[in-house]
Amino acid sequence: NPAYDQVCAGGTGHVEAVQVVFDPEKVSYKRLLHIFWRHVDPTDAGGQFVDRGSQYRTAIFYHNDEQRRLAERSKEELDKSQRFEKPIVTEIAKFTKFYRAEDYHQDYYRNHSIRYKYYRYASGRDQFLKKVWGNSGGAEQKPAVDEKYSKLSDEALRKKLTPMQYKVTQRDGTEPPFNNEYWNNKKEGIYVDIVSGEPLFSSLDKYNSGTGWPSFFKPLEPENIVENEDRSLFMVRTEVRSRHGESHLGHVFPDGPPPTGLRYCINSAALRFIPREELEKEGYGDYLHLFSGKK
């Protein structure tokens, strides 16, 4: 149980960290990751700004496999975004034990506000974050879509989803062909993620592929679709997941009809269908114009 001064001096092997206790029903782990990346320089392995030494390096300590998966994926997506000129070096490690700092260091920004504000400005941290993120950095900022569409905790998902829905979306499963809810659905409306509710596909882009699964030649909202290479089952395929719900949806193949030539082969268990007549009531009124010609 090292003292705070000992950790700051370096040599103990510990990292200065903050332990976050949160209610996943109110704020998702994915949201916490979103905030974290916008408060640090994840490309600096030797410390943070004016604080130098391995004790100040960035790190994420996960408590379970789901947190590890989400942390690794968010790190990979940030790296691929090329937001930073250098690679992301933030360590993602299994949580072991948290040592609470002495009382004099708790709420330091509040108890020593003048000293803290001077230190923060002189460190160059705010200037760096503004340069990288512009006005989109910080806890106050958040993509509007994240406010509406997010993933529940694993415990909440087990209560909300059927066994098949959980198997498909959370364990990358596949439902039986011709024995699922929407493979032959011909009603007008949109299909949203069963987990997050984010819009994914439209009945206007649905067609009968003969495979026994709902098939679409394009997504309704491409930004809500994430594609990953899938090398399971001794073949290479392109997996399709929802961006905000992190749900496994199915796969996309290059054997679809015009105009895209694509076939999004999707599990019904990953979807919820919103009929045209219920779009307004369900909060998807912006899509009514697709079917009526009027917004």
VOKEVO-344064 format. One line per 5 residues: their letters; for each residue x, y, z of N, C-alpha, C, O. Coordinates in pm, whole numbers, padded with zeros to 5 digits. Last residue first. Layout:
a) X:Y:Z:X:Y:Z:X:Y:Z:X:Y:Z | ...
% end
This chain:
kkgsf) -04193:01439:-04512:-04130:01433:-04380:-04234:01466:-04273:-04202:01467:-04155 | -04317:01231:-04770:-04328:01354:-04692:-04258:01333:-04559:-04262:01224:-04501 | -04318:00990:-04885:-04273:01100:-04970:-04278:01233:-04899:-04248:01337:-04958 | -04376:00770:-04734:-04488:00854:-04774:-04449:00965:-04871:-04535:01027:-04933 | -04138:00641:-04682:-04251:00561:-04726:-04368:00646:-04777:-04450:00597:-04855
lhlyd) -03957:00827:-04602:-03910:00722:-04692:-04026:00647:-04754:-04016:00595:-04865 | -04077:00981:-04413:-04074:01033:-04550:-04026:00928:-04650:-04052:00940:-04770 | -04032:00850:-04171:-04162:00837:-04236:-04159:00880:-04382:-04230:00823:-04465 | -03804:00894:-04031:-03795:00801:-04144:-03928:00782:-04217:-03935:00706:-04313 | -03856:01054:-03817:-03773:01112:-03924:-03766:01021:-04047:-03726:01065:-04155
gygek) -03985:00898:-03628:-04066:00974:-03723:-03986:01033:-03838:-04041:01060:-03944 | -03915:00723:-03429:-03842:00717:-03556:-03917:00791:-03666:-03912:00752:-03783 | -04057:00688:-03195:-03946:00783:-03196:-03861:00782:-03321:-03749:00833:-03322 | -04282:00534:-03198:-04162:00471:-03145:-04040:00563:-03145:-03932:00524:-03102 | -04466:00699:-03327:-04487:00664:-03186:-04362:00609:-03121:-04337:00633:-03003
eleer) -04358:00703:-03588:-04372:00826:-03509:-04382:00794:-03361:-04314:00855:-03279 | -04376:00428:-03664:-04248:00499:-03661:-04255:00623:-03572:-04166:00645:-03489 | -04602:00282:-03702:-04560:00303:-03563:-04430:00382:-03551:-04380:00402:-03441 | -04644:00244:-03971:-04748:00315:-03895:-04711:00343:-03751:-04780:00418:-03683 | -04419:00088:-04045:-04433:00227:-04090:-04531:00305:-04004:-04504:00419:-03968
pifrl) -04291:-00107:-03771:-04377:-00087:-03887:-04392:00062:-03920:-04379:00148:-03834 | -03984:-00201:-03681:-04076:-00092:-03650:-04163:-00069:-03773:-04114:-00015:-03872 | -03828:-00490:-03556:-03894:-00427:-03670:-03992:-00321:-03622:-04074:-00347:-03533 | -03511:-00550:-03435:-03649:-00522:-03396:-03713:-00445:-03511:-03657:-00346:-03557 | -03250:-00801:-03458:-03329:-00688:-03506:-03461:-00672:-03431:-03513:-00767:-03371
aasni) -03120:-01029:-03406:-03045:-00907:-03376:-03127:-00782:-03406:-03081:-00670:-03384 | -03284:-01229:-03496:-03270:-01215:-03351:-03193:-01089:-03311:-03200:-01046:-03196 | -03247:-01234:-03770:-03367:-01169:-03717:-03354:-01140:-03568:-03406:-01040:-03519 | -02925:-01171:-03898:-03007:-01252:-03808:-03128:-01173:-03759:-03115:-01060:-03713 | -02857:-01096:-04240:-02872:-01052:-04101:-02961:-01147:-04021:-03062:-01196:-04073
cyrlg) -02660:-01025:-04496:-02732:-01141:-04444:-02739:-01129:-04292:-02639:-01148:-04223 | -02646:-00809:-04736:-02631:-00806:-04592:-02721:-00916:-04535:-02843:-00901:-04529 | -02502:-00825:-05032:-02607:-00897:-04958:-02573:-00892:-04809:-02483:-00962:-04763 | -02438:-00604:-05310:-02409:-00655:-05176:-02530:-00728:-05118:-02645:-00697:-05150 | -02478:-00459:-05535:-02412:-00588:-05551:-02380:-00654:-05418:-02302:-00750:-05413
tpppg) -02607:-00214:-05551:-02484:-00224:-05472:-02407:-00354:-05497:-02285:-00357:-05482 | -02853:-00200:-05680:-02740:-00127:-05740:-02607:-00145:-05666:-02504:-00097:-05713 | -02831:-00546:-05785:-02803:-00404:-05808:-02890:-00321:-05712:-02993:-00371:-05667 | -02797:-00805:-05524:-02853:-00747:-05647:-02805:-00603:-05667:-02746:-00544:-05577 | -02498:-00976:-05397:-02631:-00920:-05391:-02676:-00859:-05522:-02602:-00861:-05620
dpfvh) -02253:-01081:-05332:-02335:-01152:-05430:-02480:-01103:-05431:-02572:-01179:-05461 | -02056:-01026:-05133:-02057:-00953:-05261:-02139:-01023:-05369:-02099:-01026:-05485 | -02200:-01007:-04800:-02138:-01082:-04910:-02150:-01005:-05041:-02244:-00927:-05058 | -02183:-00968:-04450:-02214:-00906:-04579:-02133:-00979:-04686:-02015:-01009:-04668 | -02344:-01113:-04160:-02231:-01096:-04251:-02278:-01027:-04379:-02397:-01027:-04411
glhse) -02464:-01020:-03840:-02455:-01122:-03943:-02331:-01099:-04027:-02224:-01070:-03973 | -02454:-00881:-03592:-02574:-00881:-03675:-02575:-00995:-03775:-02678:-01060:-03794 | -02351:-00837:-03268:-02324:-00915:-03389:-02455:-00923:-03466:-02556:-00967:-03411 | -02358:-00510:-03128:-02422:-00638:-03151:-02369:-00706:-03277:-02345:-00642:-03378 | -02292:-00261:-03033:-02186:-00362:-03038:-02241:-00501:-03064:-02179:-00600:-03027
ghrsr) -02458:-00045:-03033:-02499:-00159:-02952:-02393:-00266:-02944:-02401:-00354:-02858 | -02315:00119:-03208:-02341:00164:-03071:-02384:00050:-02979:-02350:00048:-02861 | -02276:-00031:-03450:-02171:00053:-03392:-02195:00082:-03245:-02103:00069:-03164 | -02334:-00376:-03511:-02389:-00241:-03491:-02285:-00158:-03416:-02216:-00209:-03328 | -02148:-00569:-03753:-02191:-00539:-03616:-02253:-00400:-03612:-02228:-00317:-03699
vetrv) -02067:-00823:-03975:-02137:-00696:-03961:-02183:-00682:-03817:-02249:-00771:-03763 | -01778:-00980:-04120:-01880:-00973:-04016:-01940:-00833:-04012:-01872:-00735:-04041 | -01687:-01127:-04403:-01695:-00994:-04345:-01811:-00988:-04248:-01928:-00992:-04288 | -01475:-01422:-04401:-01599:-01350:-04429:-01590:-01210:-04368:-01497:-01179:-04293 | -01291:-01697:-04480:-01279:-01554:-04454:-01408:-01485:-04497:-01445:-01489:-04614
mflsr) -01298:-02015:-04306:-01319:-01930:-04422:-01302:-01784:-04381:-01298:-01753:-04262 | -01325:-02184:-04085:-01227:-02215:-04189:-01252:-02137:-04319:-01228:-02188:-04428 | -01486:-02073:-03888:-01543:-02177:-03977:-01456:-02202:-04099:-01507:-02238:-04205 | -01355:-01733:-03884:-01408:-01854:-03822:-01461:-01950:-03928:-01479:-01912:-04043 | -01260:-01489:-03957:-01189:-01607:-04009:-01236:-01735:-03942:-01165:-01836:-03944
denev) -01376:-01183:-04046:-01415:-01301:-03968:-01351:-01424:-04030:-01383:-01460:-04144 | -01320:-00839:-04022:-01282:-00964:-04087:-01311:-01081:-03993:-01275:-01078:-03875 | -01601:-00620:-03979:-01478:-00682:-03929:-01448:-00809:-04008:-01539:-00878:-04054 | -01782:-00317:-03993:-01743:-00440:-04060:-01609:-00490:-04006:-01515:-00412:-03989 | -02059:-00155:-03855:-01915:-00178:-03843:-01884:-00313:-03907:-01951:-00412:-03880
inepe) -02310:00086:-03899:-02262:-00048:-03933:-02110:-00053:-03923:-02040:00033:-03977 | -02394:00340:-03879:-02426:00253:-03767:-02378:00109:-03789:-02403:00022:-03705 | -02341:00462:-04116:-02251:00495:-04004:-02280:00409:-03881:-02199:00406:-03788 | -02550:00380:-04286:-02418:00316:-04297:-02326:00344:-04178:-02243:00261:-04143 | -02862:00326:-04236:-02767:00422:-04180:-02627:00359:-04180:-02590:00291:-04084
lpkff) -02962:00118:-04391:-03036:00244:-04383:-02944:00355:-04335:-02948:00467:-04388 | -02747:-00075:-04609:-02798:-00034:-04478:-02874:00097:-04486:-02852:00177:-04577 | -02843:-00282:-04893:-02769:-00170:-04834:-02826:-00138:-04697:-02942:-00170:-04670 | -02979:-00506:-04951:-02868:-00473:-05041:-02794:-00348:-04997:-02693:-00311:-05057 | -03059:-00762:-04714:-03071:-00624:-04758:-02955:-00593:-04852:-02845:-00646:-04836
spwgt) -03242:-01032:-04577:-03132:-00986:-04661:-03160:-00847:-04714:-03273:-00816:-04753 | -03314:-01263:-04323:-03341:-01130:-04378:-03220:-01079:-04455:-03108:-01082:-04404 | -03264:-01604:-04435:-03238:-01497:-04340:-03277:-01363:-04402:-03274:-01350:-04525 | -03300:-01778:-04639:-03374:-01804:-04516:-03344:-01706:-04405:-03394:-01722:-04294 | -03199:-01742:-04892:-03111:-01803:-04791:-03184:-01839:-04662:-03135:-01921:-04584
gsnyk) -03332:-01601:-05082:-03346:-01746:-05085:-03263:-01817:-04980:-03258:-01940:-04979 | -03346:-01333:-05077:-03219:-01391:-05126:-03226:-01542:-05137:-03137:-01605:-05195 | -03565:-01093:-05125:-03566:-01237:-05100:-03441:-01299:-05162:-03433:-01316:-05283 | -03477:-00778:-04971:-03514:-00862:-05086:-03506:-01008:-05046:-03445:-01043:-04945 | -03486:-00437:-04863:-03490:-00580:-04831:-03532:-00659:-04955:-03613:-00611:-05034
dlssf) -03509:-00172:-04882:-03384:-00228:-04933:-03374:-00378:-04905:-03268:-00439:-04920 | -03744:-00109:-04760:-03730:-00069:-04900:-03605:-00130:-04963:-03596:-00140:-05086 | -03711:-00170:-04498:-03782:-00268:-04580:-03770:-00236:-04728:-03784:-00325:-04813 | -03381:-00082:-04386:-03516:-00044:-04426:-03579:-00156:-04508:-03509:-00228:-04580 | -03157:-00100:-04100:-03200:-00134:-04235:-03344:-00091:-04258:-03420:-00068:-04164
lpegs) -03088:00048:-03855:-02992:-00030:-03933:-03033:-00052:-04078:-02955:-00025:-04169 | -03106:00270:-03579:-03159:00228:-03709:-03051:00159:-03793:-02938:00206:-03802 | -03062:00152:-03244:-03011:00234:-03354:-03063:00181:-03488:-03065:00060:-03510 | -03134:-00003:-03030:-03240:00069:-03099:-03192:00154:-03214:-03272:00223:-03277 | -02963:-00171:-02887:-02952:-00025:-02870:-03067:00054:-02931:-03094:00166:-02889
vidvy) -03061:-00440:-02933:-02994:-00398:-02810:-03003:-00248:-02787:-03047:-00202:-02681 | -03172:-00468:-03182:-03250:-00515:-03068:-03192:-00469:-02935:-03264:-00459:-02836 | -03152:-00210:-03415:-03076:-00302:-03331:-03158:-00340:-03209:-03209:-00252:-03140 | -03429:-00200:-03649:-03333:-00138:-03558:-03263:-00245:-03475:-03311:-00359:-03467 | -03576:-00159:-03960:-03522:-00257:-03866:-03415:-00189:-03782:-03322:-00127:-03835
igekk) -03883:-00005:-04072:-03738:-00011:-04057:-03700:-00115:-03953:-03781:-00155:-03869 | -04140:-00068:-04320:-04089:-00017:-04193:-03938:-00023:-04190:-03873:-00044:-04292 | -04389:-00279:-04457:-04307:-00159:-04469:-04266:-00109:-04332:-04346:-00107:-04238 | -04367:-00642:-04468:-04428:-00516:-04425:-04331:-00400:-04444:-04210:-00417:-04446 | -04272:-00890:-04516:-04287:-00803:-04632:-04350:-00668:-04597:-04383:-00589:-04685
nnwye) -04064:-01138:-04386:-04147:-01021:-04353:-04151:-00924:-04471:-04047:-00881:-04521 | -03917:-01364:-04394:-04019:-01348:-04498:-04111:-01230:-04470:-04222:-01222:-04522 | -03741:-01332:-04181:-03687:-01373:-04311:-03786:-01351:-04424:-03746:-01322:-04537 | -03810:-01259:-03920:-03824:-01161:-04027:-03779:-01207:-04165:-03779:-01127:-04259 | -03786:-01476:-03729:-03901:-01386:-03731:-03919:-01305:-03859:-04032:-01284:-03902
nnfpp) -03701:-01806:-03844:-03673:-01684:-03769:-03780:-01581:-03803:-03857:-01599:-03898 | -03644:-02022:-04014:-03711:-02041:-03886:-03676:-01926:-03794:-03627:-01945:-03683 | -03488:-01983:-04233:-03630:-02009:-04257:-03710:-02033:-04128:-03830:-02060:-04134 | -03195:-02087:-04049:-03259:-02026:-04166:-03404:-02070:-04179:-03439:-02182:-04141 | -03137:-02035:-03696:-03168:-02125:-03807:-03230:-02049:-03926:-03309:-01957:-03906
etgdr) -02883:-01788:-03601:-03013:-01852:-03586:-03040:-01944:-03706:-02973:-01931:-03808 | -02562:-01778:-03467:-02640:-01774:-03589:-02771:-01850:-03566:-02770:-01963:-03518 | -02357:-01572:-03241:-02426:-01691:-03286:-02501:-01670:-03417:-02505:-01559:-03471 | -02198:-01396:-03092:-02173:-01414:-03236:-02238:-01540:-03291:-02181:-01608:-03377 | -02280:-01338:-02842:-02188:-01452:-02856:-02165:-01488:-03003:-02118:-01598:-03033
qtvky) -02457:-01128:-02859:-02347:-01119:-02763:-02242:-01230:-02777:-02130:-01216:-02729 | -02643:-01186:-03064:-02584:-01052:-03053:-02460:-01046:-02965:-02368:-00969:-02993 | -02703:-01468:-03034:-02665:-01407:-03162:-02588:-01278:-03142:-02479:-01262:-03197 | -02760:-01504:-02761:-02660:-01588:-02827:-02610:-01523:-02955:-02490:-01522:-02982 | -02967:-01319:-02722:-02840:-01303:-02651:-02730:-01382:-02720:-02618:-01332:-02736
qmptl) -03164:-01427:-02887:-03118:-01290:-02910:-02983:-01267:-02843:-02895:-01203:-02900 | -03199:-01678:-02761:-03148:-01672:-02898:-03094:-01533:-02930:-02990:-01521:-02994 | -03298:-01602:-02504:-03173:-01678:-02517:-03115:-01672:-02658:-02993:-01661:-02673 | -03404:-01254:-02530:-03433:-01397:-02527:-03300:-01473:-02537:-03199:-01413:-02576 | -03307:-00973:-02324:-03305:-01051:-02446:-03350:-01195:-02424:-03337:-01250:-02315
kkrla) -03315:-00867:-02060:-03395:-00808:-02168:-03411:-00901:-02288:-03519:-00908:-02346 | -03142:-01011:-01899:-03281:-00998:-01858:-03370:-00952:-01974:-03486:-00993:-01984 | -02905:-00984:-02034:-02954:-01120:-02009:-03101:-01118:-01966:-03175:-01212:-01994 | -02874:-00707:-02022:-02903:-00771:-02151:-02957:-00912:-02132:-03045:-00954:-02206 | -02809:-00666:-01755:-02935:-00612:-01806:-02974:-00678:-01938:-03092:-00702:-01964
edslk) -02558:-00793:-01751:-02666:-00841:-01664:-02802:-00794:-01715:-02898:-00870:-01717 | -02415:-00634:-01927:-02439:-00774:-01961:-02554:-00831:-01877:-02636:-00908:-01927 | -02569:-00309:-01970:-02475:-00401:-01907:-02510:-00544:-01945:-02621:-00571:-01989 | -02656:-00176:-02296:-02679:-00203:-02156:-02570:-00293:-02100:-02487:-00346:-02174 | -02537:00068:-02525:-02546:-00072:-02487:-02567:-00085:-02337:-02504:-00014:-02258
syked) -02728:00325:-02692:-02614:00276:-02616:-02641:00133:-02573:-02753:00082:-02583 | -02863:00602:-02837:-02836:00461:-02862:-02712:00417:-02785:-02602:00467:-02811 | -02880:00865:-02742:-03001:00789:-02768:-02977:00640:-02778:-03059:00560:-02734 | -02628:00967:-02711:-02727:01000:-02611:-02847:00907:-02622:-02909:00874:-02521 | -02499:00898:-02942:-02468:00822:-02822:-02568:00848:-02710:-02590:00763:-02624
vapkq) -02583:01091:-03122:-02636:00957:-03138:-02609:00872:-03015:-02688:00782:-02986 | -02437:01319:-03054:-02581:01314:-03023:-02635:01173:-03030:-02725:01137:-02954 | -02126:01272:-02896:-02205:01263:-03017:-02353:01246:-02983:-02388:01167:-02895 | -02045:01508:-02647:-02078:01370:-02677:-02157:01365:-02805:-02248:01446:-02823 | -01891:01712:-02400:-01924:01686:-02538:-01949:01538:-02560:-01883:01453:-02499
eaggs) -01814:01723:-02141:-01936:01793:-02175:-01983:01761:-02316:-02100:01781:-02349 | -01571:01600:-02118:-01689:01526:-02073:-01819:01592:-02114:-01923:01526:-02122 | -01362:01654:-02411:-01412:01679:-02277:-01541:01607:-02246:-01611:01558:-02336 | -01391:01776:-02754:-01329:01704:-02645:-01397:01732:-02513:-01479:01823:-02503 | -01482:01928:-02959:-01554:01804:-02933:-01494:01723:-02819:-01540:01613:-02790
ngwvk) -01349:02147:-03044:-01452:02170:-02941:-01529:02043:-02908:-01629:02049:-02837 | -01050:01975:-03098:-01127:02096:-03123:-01225:02119:-03009:-01188:02110:-02892 | -00886:01761:-03054:-01029:01736:-03061:-01113:01858:-03096:-01233:01847:-03120 | -00621:01863:-03073:-00655:01731:-03127:-00805:01717:-03152:-00846:01668:-03257 | -00630:02116:-02957:-00568:02100:-03088:-00612:01970:-03153:-00638:01965:-03274
klfqd) -00744:02059:-02711:-00817:02145:-02804:-00762:02131:-02945:-00837:02134:-03043 | -00543:01904:-02598:-00674:01844:-02625:-00755:01927:-02723:-00827:01873:-02807 | -00334:02095:-02577:-00317:01975:-02658:-00452:01916:-02696:-00475:01882:-02812 | -00444:02278:-02399:-00405:02323:-02533:-00391:02204:-02627:-00431:02211:-02743 | -00475:02122:-02172:-00593:02177:-02239:-00562:02220:-02381:-00642:02202:-02472
rgsay) -00196:02063:-02116:-00296:01960:-02140:-00416:02013:-02219:-00453:01956:-02322 | -00004:02233:-02033:-00025:02222:-02178:-00132:02121:-02216:-00157:02098:-02334 | 00051:02299:-01773:00090:02165:-01819:00079:02149:-01970:00144:02062:-02028 | -00057:02543:-01715:00086:02538:-01745:00130:02402:-01799:00235:02392:-01864 | -00323:02467:-01659:-00294:02552:-01775:-00147:02539:-01816:-00116:02527:-01934
ryyky) -00284:02309:-01427:-00349:02253:-01545:-00317:02336:-01670:-00287:02280:-01775 | -00164:02487:-01245:-00093:02366:-01289:-00152:02314:-01420:-00079:02280:-01513 | -00374:02671:-01216:-00245:02715:-01268:-00166:02595:-01323:-00110:02601:-01433 | -00572:02507:-01109:-00596:02575:-01236:-00465:02622:-01300:-00446:02613:-01421 | -00449:02428:-00866:-00484:02328:-00968:-00501:02394:-01105:-00450:02343:-01205
rishn) -00428:02667:-00726:-00307:02593:-00760:-00335:02493:-00874:-00253:02476:-00965 | -00704:02723:-00704:-00613:02816:-00771:-00486:02744:-00817:-00442:02759:-00931 | -00813:02495:-00563:-00858:02531:-00697:-00761:02623:-00771:-00738:02603:-00891 | -00789:02289:-00368:-00677:02378:-00402:-00700:02431:-00544:-00616:02414:-00633 | -01028:02154:-00349:-00968:02204:-00225:-00851:02299:-00249:-00817:02379:-00162
ryydq) -01076:02083:-00615:-01174:02163:-00541:-01111:02228:-00419:-01139:02344:-00388 | -00866:01933:-00699:-00906:02046:-00784:-01003:02139:-00712:-01011:02257:-00743 | -00861:01730:-00506:-00755:01832:-00507:-00797:01954:-00587:-00767:02067:-00547 | -01009:01513:-00413:-01077:01639:-00453:-00979:01755:-00458:-01012:01867:-00417 | -00734:01390:-00220:-00869:01371:-00272:-00934:01507:-00301:-00916:01603:-00226
hydea) -00498:01437:-00096:-00496:01441:-00242:-00634:01416:-00303:-00649:01421:-00425 | -00542:01409:00171:-00502:01542:00125:-00501:01553:-00027:-00503:01663:-00083 | -00597:01137:00210:-00707:01233:00204:-00666:01368:00146:-00746:01434:00080 | -00392:00929:-00006:-00425:00993:00120:-00529:01103:00102:-00547:01155:-00008 | -00536:00701:-00251:-00440:00801:-00206:-00485:00864:-00074:-00602:00855:-00036
ryfkt) -00603:00355:-00245:-00656:00490:-00235:-00549:00586:-00183:-00480:00557:-00085 | -00517:00116:-00472:-00476:00175:-00345:-00522:00320:-00342:-00484:00399:-00428 | -00662:-00163:-00621:-00656:-00017:-00621:-00621:00032:-00481:-00686:-00006:-00383 | -00554:-00452:-00800:-00589:-00388:-00673:-00572:-00237:-00685:-00480:-00189:-00751 | -00612:-00547:-01076:-00570:-00632:-00964:-00611:-00570:-00831:-00691:-00627:-00757
fkaie) -00744:-00559:-01403:-00742:-00493:-01272:-00698:-00593:-01165:-00743:-00708:-01163 | -00554:-00621:-01692:-00651:-00672:-01596:-00634:-00602:-01461:-00523:-00588:-01412 | -00498:-00352:-01927:-00453:-00460:-01840:-00562:-00501:-01742:-00653:-00422:-01712 | -00382:-00177:-02182:-00509:-00231:-02136:-00476:-00358:-02058:-00433:-00457:-02115 | -00195:00123:-02231:-00198:-00018:-02188:-00339:-00056:-02144:-00408:00022:-02078
tvipk) -00163:00329:-02509:-00229:00308:-02380:-00239:00159:-02349:-00286:00081:-02431 | -00062:00400:-02751:00021:00310:-02670:-00041:00283:-02532:00022:00219:-02448 | -00138:00464:-03082:-00192:00462:-02947:-00114:00359:-02866:-00102:00243:-02906 | 00108:00628:-03298:00022:00516:-03257:-00024:00526:-03112:00043:00588:-03029 | 00074:00976:-03402:00152:00862:-03354:00058:00750:-03308:-00059:00776:-03282
efrqs) -00118:01156:-03472:-00012:01130:-03570:00071:01009:-03532:00133:00946:-03618 | -00463:01083:-03412:-00329:01118:-03363:-00225:01081:-03468:-00244:00986:-03544 | -00667:01000:-03573:-00685:01126:-03499:-00550:01177:-03449:-00526:01298:-03445 | -00687:00769:-03713:-00575:00858:-03743:-00594:00997:-03683:-00545:01097:-03735 | -00865:00568:-03673:-00921:00698:-03711:-00814:00798:-03752:-00843:00898:-03816
kdlee) -00725:00356:-03574:-00757:00355:-03715:-00810:00490:-03764:-00800:00522:-03882 | -00719:00426:-03302:-00594:00416:-03377:-00621:00425:-03527:-00549:00494:-03599 | -00989:00405:-03239:-00922:00535:-03227:-00792:00535:-03307:-00759:00634:-03372 | -01027:00132:-03279:-01100:00227:-03363:-01035:00365:-03358:-01028:00434:-03460 | -00860:00029:-03078:-00834:-00003:-03219:-00902:00097:-03311:-00843:00142:-03409
ksrea) -00987:00127:-02850:-00848:00164:-02877:-00815:00141:-03024:-00750:00224:-03088 | -01229:-00004:-02870:-01228:00142:-02876:-01088:00194:-02906:-01071:00292:-02978 | -01143:-00271:-02843:-01207:-00227:-02967:-01204:-00074:-02980:-01178:-00021:-03088 | -01042:-00272:-02584:-00953:-00303:-02696:-01012:-00254:-02828:-00941:-00203:-02915 | -01276:-00210:-02441:-01159:-00123:-02433:-01066:-00146:-02551:-01017:-00051:-02612
lrrqe) -01442:-00428:-02502:-01483:-00292:-02541:-01364:-00196:-02540:-01352:-00111:-02628 | -01290:-00639:-02393:-01325:-00638:-02534:-01362:-00497:-02581:-01318:-00453:-02688 | -01277:-00565:-02119:-01155:-00580:-02197:-01184:-00570:-02347:-01112:-00502:-02420 | -01548:-00575:-02051:-01477:-00447:-02046:-01349:-00453:-02127:-01314:-00357:-02196 | -01582:-00851:-02087:-01660:-00757:-02167:-01594:-00620:-02168:-01585:-00555:-02273
dnhyf) -01416:-00968:-01896:-01385:-00987:-02038:-01460:-00888:-02126:-01409:-00845:-02229 | -01357:-00730:-01627:-01411:-00855:-01683:-01383:-00858:-01834:-01332:-00761:-01890 | -01223:-00502:-01554:-01266:-00592:-01447:-01322:-00724:-01499:-01334:-00820:-01423 | -00930:-00328:-01680:-01064:-00386:-01695:-01093:-00487:-01583:-01002:-00547:-01526 | -00771:-00033:-01683:-00772:-00159:-01608:-00913:-00217:-01610:-01005:-00161:-01549
iatry) -00581:00150:-01899:-00719:00113:-01869:-00715:-00023:-01801:-00661:-00119:-01857 | -00340:00415:-01890:-00375:00273:-01881:-00525:00260:-01854:-00587:00348:-01793 | -00062:00633:-01948:-00205:00604:-01954:-00230:00454:-01952:-00151:00376:-02005 | 00192:00711:-01701:00149:00664:-01833:-00002:00632:-01830:-00059:00609:-01724 | 00302:00784:-01464:00201:00874:-01520:00150:00828:-01657:00073:00900:-01721
qsgrd) 00498:00609:-01405:00387:00615:-01311:00274:00705:-01361:00164:00703:-01306 | 00697:00653:-01588:00601:00546:-01618:00482:00546:-01523:00377:00491:-01555 | 00744:01008:-01643:00772:00884:-01572:00663:00781:-01598:00549:00818:-01628 | 00626:01342:-01597:00706:01243:-01669:00735:01122:-01580:00749:01134:-01458 | 00404:01586:-01651:00431:01478:-01555:00500:01364:-01627:00439:01297:-01710
vfqgg) 00342:01752:-01857:00461:01787:-01777:00495:01679:-01674:00604:01681:-01617 | 00205:01491:-02047:00233:01635:-02049:00355:01668:-01961:00463:01615:-01988 | 00249:01196:-01896:00143:01280:-01948:00181:01427:-01932:00189:01479:-01821 | 00468:00923:-01991:00401:01008:-01894:00287:01083:-01958:00233:01042:-02061 | 00570:00775:-02199:00661:00819:-02095:00599:00909:-01991:00672:00968:-01910
adtpd) 00405:00722:-02406:00436:00609:-02317:00521:00651:-02198:00542:00573:-02106 | 00160:00885:-02564:00279:00914:-02482:00303:00800:-02382:00228:00786:-02286 | -00078:00860:-02688:00040:00825:-02767:00170:00840:-02688:00278:00812:-02740 | -00294:00955:-02550:-00272:00809:-02549:-00151:00765:-02629:-00123:00646:-02639 | -00334:01205:-02352:-00255:01184:-02474:-00218:01036:-02476:-00122:00995:-02411
vhrwf) -00678:01253:-02239:-00538:01211:-02225:-00466:01220:-02360:-00527:01240:-02465 | -00944:01292:-02273:-00880:01363:-02162:-00732:01333:-02149:-00667:01382:-02057 | -01064:01134:-02455:-01066:01278:-02481:-01007:01361:-02368:-01019:01484:-02367 | -01063:00880:-02353:-00974:00909:-02465:-00963:01059:-02491:-00862:01105:-02544 | -01269:00907:-02151:-01129:00884:-02118:-01036:00927:-02232:-00940:01001:-02209
ihllr) -01512:00927:-02290:-01462:01039:-02210:-01312:01027:-02186:-01238:01124:-02199 | -01527:00673:-02406:-01537:00793:-02491:-01480:00914:-02418:-01407:00994:-02477 | -01531:00516:-02178:-01416:00509:-02267:-01411:00632:-02357:-01304:00689:-02381 | -01785:00582:-02087:-01668:00615:-02005:-01541:00611:-02088:-01452:00694:-02070 | -01940:00471:-02290:-01942:00616:-02271:-01821:00661:-02188:-01762:00766:-02215
kysvk) -01894:00202:-02244:-01850:00260:-02371:-01845:00412:-02361:-01755:00474:-02418 | -02026:00168:-02009:-01879:00159:-02007:-01822:00219:-02135:-01715:00281:-02133 | -02299:00405:-01975:-02238:00282:-02023:-02086:00286:-02010:-02025:00393:-02000 | -02505:00517:-01718:-02394:00552:-01808:-02322:00424:-01846:-02289:00342:-01760 | -02727:00390:-01606:-02728:00535:-01628:-02620:00581:-01723:-02640:00675:-01800
epdfv) -02679:00128:-01578:-02813:00164:-01624:-02823:00313:-01657:-02915:00357:-01726 | -02428:00113:-01468:-02441:00090:-01612:-02581:00117:-01667:-02599:00128:-01788 | -02301:00334:-01250:-02423:00255:-01266:-02445:00235:-01415:-02478:00331:-01484 | -01959:00325:-01131:-02067:00377:-01214:-02185:00280:-01218:-02170:00160:-01192 | -01655:00435:-01016:-01770:00353:-00979:-01891:00409:-01053:-01922:00528:-01040
vqvae) -01322:00443:-01103:-01455:00494:-01137:-01562:00393:-01098:-01558:00279:-01143 | -01019:00543:-00977:-01115:00432:-00978:-01255:00489:-00998:-01301:00574:-00921 | -00738:00664:-01139:-00866:00699:-01079:-00957:00577:-01087:-00970:00516:-01193 | -00380:00648:-01080:-00504:00613:-01149:-00625:00665:-01071:-00615:00703:-00955 | -00043:00608:-01128:-00143:00698:-01071:-00273:00682:-01149:-00275:00699:-01271
vhgtg) 00087:00283:-01095:00042:00389:-01187:-00059:00477:-01114:-00149:00427:-01047 | 00386:00124:-00962:00244:00155:-00964:00214:00267:-01065:00304:00336:-01112 | 00653:00089:-00933:00585:00007:-01034:00437:00031:-01043:00368:-00032:-01123 | 00810:00242:-00777:00728:00142:-00708:00660:00047:-00806:00615:-00061:-00768 | 00943:00429:-00935:01019:00320:-00878:00937:00214:-00808:00989:00106:-00779
gacvq) 00819:00758:-00846:00856:00652:-00939:00929:00540:-00869:00971:00556:-00754 | 00710:00957:-00701:00855:00958:-00714:00903:00853:-00813:01017:00859:-00859 | 00444:00888:-00692:00484:01003:-00774:00635:01006:-00797:00682:01052:-00901 | 00457:00683:-00501:00418:00652:-00639:00464:00764:-00732:00517:00736:-00840 | 00526:00831:-00275:00614:00724:-00322:00585:00688:-00468:00676:00665:-00547
dyapn) 00308:00998:-00242:00438:01057:-00273:00536:00952:-00326:00618:00982:-00413 | 00112:00810:-00169:00101:00882:-00295:00236:00941:-00336:00273:00935:-00454 | 00245:00500:-00041:00194:00636:-00023:00194:00707:-00158:00266:00668:-00250 | 00145:00161:-00116:00240:00272:-00120:00170:00406:-00097:00053:00423:-00130 | 00085:-00119:00000:00000:00000:00000:00089:00125:00000:00107:00187:00104
% end
